Amino acid sequence: MAARAPGVVLVLLEQWTLVDGSDMAALVDMAVAAEEAGVETVMLSDHVLLTPKAGAAGRMANPRDYAAPGNQDPFTPWPDSVVLASAIAARTSRIRIALSALILPLRHPLHTATQLATLDQLCGGRLVVQPTVSWLDEEYAAMGVPFTRRGRILDEQLAVLKRVWSASPASFSGDYYAFDDVYVEPKCVRPEGPLMWFGGQHVHGPILRRLVAHGHGFHPFGTPTADDLELIRRTMVEAGRDPDDLEMIGGIRPRFPADDAPGDLDEAMAAIPGKLAAGYTSICFKPSQYTDDVAEVPDLCRRMVAAVESAR
């Protein structure tokens, strides 16, 4: 199989220093501009709701930084990623749309199967999904889902999705879901469903298990160690899978000169050759970390694309 050419991933949400949190049209426009600039993937994150605990660890010093467990204002906007992705699908034709991450245990897998298949058809197979369990226990409590069982629920949901996307009628009997002779239509563009990424704050058993069984890409939160990356490669080989077929998503981060200022993109892009040399095949960035002017986003995208292409 030919090696995958490196590409650029734009983090679309968390842009609230650039655009108003209720301006969904501005986010769609940003995705369109990214496509026109040659960006390969636009990425959407997910929360159904937040609680005061979302900021219990203290708010991020610079609002342009990445949202992380415990550092968020509960008023932070997290629009429904499936709905927003549908609007992006209608305005674009080439760029991949990654739901990264989608907190699957907060949703019923049959409803989700229909939503994702519909979205995948709307975008012509450009959908990427990163199922995850997330971290906010109060979000689970509000939704009536047991937080301590979220990993087991996700594993069963992945089995459900595989079953109903593969054939109709489909039946399933598990600890959390059971059904007989259901027809989930339409199906996804790919018979096995959309491409799936997996990742989290740490490389551990459940992540590796899901990556081997269902994954097409590894997208961590943070920077894995060299030992982590070697563990992934070894686990893939032991499972009979070629680790070189796995998309590896890394990223660049700025050095903020002050808490009220963006970082320098050229300085951050200096890390790209090292990321590619370490085996990453997709490089993500968040425009609001490098400008306070939304009109500058297309140029940032073009510079990112050129930097990745020159580092290949």
HUHU-V22013 format. One line per field, one symbol per residue. ss: DSSP state (H for helix, E for strand, L for the rest). A space follows every 10 residues. Layout:
BEGIN
ss->???
END
This chain:
BEGIN
ss->LLLLLLEEEE ELLLLLLLLL LLLHHHHHHH HHHHHHLLLL EEEELLLLLL LHHHHLLLLL LLLLLLLLLL LLLLLLLLLL HHHHHHHHHH HLLLLEEEEE EEEHHHLLHH HHHHHHHHHH HHLLLLEEEE EELLLLHHHH HHHLLLHHHH HHHHHHHHHH HHHHHHLLLE EEELLLLEEE EELLLLLLLL LLLLEEEELL LLLLHHHHHH HHHHLLEEEL LLLLLHHHHH HHHHHHHHLL LLHHHLEEEE ELLLLLLLLL LLLLHHHHHL LHHHHHHLLL LEEEELHHHL LLLHHHHHHH HHHHHHHHHH HL
END
